[in-house]
Amino acid sequence: MTLSRKAKLIIAGVVALPILLFVFFTWSSLSFTFSSGTRAGYVQKFSKMGWLCKTWEGELSMVAVPGSTPEKFYFTVRNDSVAGLVNNTLGKRVALHYRQHKGVPTSCFGLTEYYVDSVRTVE
């Protein structure tokens, strides 16, 4: 039994449409920023992680008042040059500028929804 040209096009459309929708959704979730801001504190943990897609994952310890329990801010760095800047500031008080991307469909782009794009040392 051979399939007609119309049946082959329908099958191709059924296969291609979900792939195209997934690609579009991934692109849009990474392109549009839900929120952005800056968090200051000390980077306690920073490492390159992932089985296939390697991203830098970090943990910023934020202390509002000395003696209080620090709040942890988990973040992702996808750019190796920014990761190098974060590594150079370990042990110093830093301010991390981030962009929040909601709904990123896979952990291949990072484990958190907070993507750091710049870092500066705070005196």
N, C-alpha and C positions, 0 to 999 in steps of 0.2 A: 504494500500500500504506500503510495506516494502522497505527500501533502501538496495541496495547491499553493500557488504563490500567495494568495490571500491568507491562508492558514499559517504559512511561514512568517508573514508580516505580523500577524496577531501574536504569535508565540514570541517573536523578537521584541515586540512592544511590551508584552507582559514581563519579559526578563529585563529589558532595558529601563523601563519606567521606574521601578523601585531603586535601581542603581543611580539613576539621574536625580531622583528625589533625595536620596541619601547624600550625594555629592553636593547638591544645592543647599541642603539644610546644614551640612558641615561647614561649607564655605560661608554661609550667612551667619552662623553662630560664632565663627572666628573673626568675621569682618566687622560686625556691629557690637559696640561696647554698651553693656547694660549700665555700668557705672565705672568711675575711675577715681583714684584718690592716692593719698600717701599715708604710709604707716611708718612709725619710727620705733626703733628698739635695737636689740642685739640679735644677730643671726646666730642661732645655736646649732643648727644642723643644716647642712647643704651638701647634696650628693646627686650624682648623675644616676638615673634609674630607668628601668624599662627593659623588656626582653627584646623587642624589635625596634620600637621607636624610643630613642633615648631623650629624656628631658631632665633638666635640673630641677630638683624638688627641695624646698627649704622650709625652715621653721624659724619665725621671728618671735622673739620673746619681748613683749611690750609691758613695761612697768609704768603704771600711771603715777603711783605714789610709792616712794621708797618704803620697803617693808611689807607691801601688799603682794598678794599672789599675782604673778605675771600672767597675762593673757597671751595665748599662742596664736599666731597668724601663719597659716600654711599657704605657701605660694609656689608657683611654677615659673621657671625661666626657660624659654625656648631658644634664646639667642646666646651663642657661645661667648660673644664679646661681653654681653651684660653679665653672664655667669662668671667670667674672669674678673669683672669689677666687684662682684659680690664676694668672690674668694679673696680678693685683695683687702676687703674691709672687714674680714672676720675678726672678732674681738673688739671692734669699735662700734660706737653708736651710729646707726645708719638710718636714713630715710629712704624707703623703697616706694617708687611710684608704680602703681599697678592699674591694670584695666580688667574689669570683671566681665567675663563672657559666660552667659548662662546657656545651658542646654547643649554643650559640646558633647556629641554623641559617643565618643570613645575615649578611653584613657591614653590613647596613642599620642594625643596632643597635650597631655599633662594630667596629673592626678587631681589638681584643684581647678577651680574656676577663676582664680586670681593669677594673672600673668604679669610679672614684673618686667618693665621695659626700661627702667633707669634706677640708678642708685647713687646716693651721695652721702658722704660722711657728715655727721652732725657733731658740732663742737659743744 
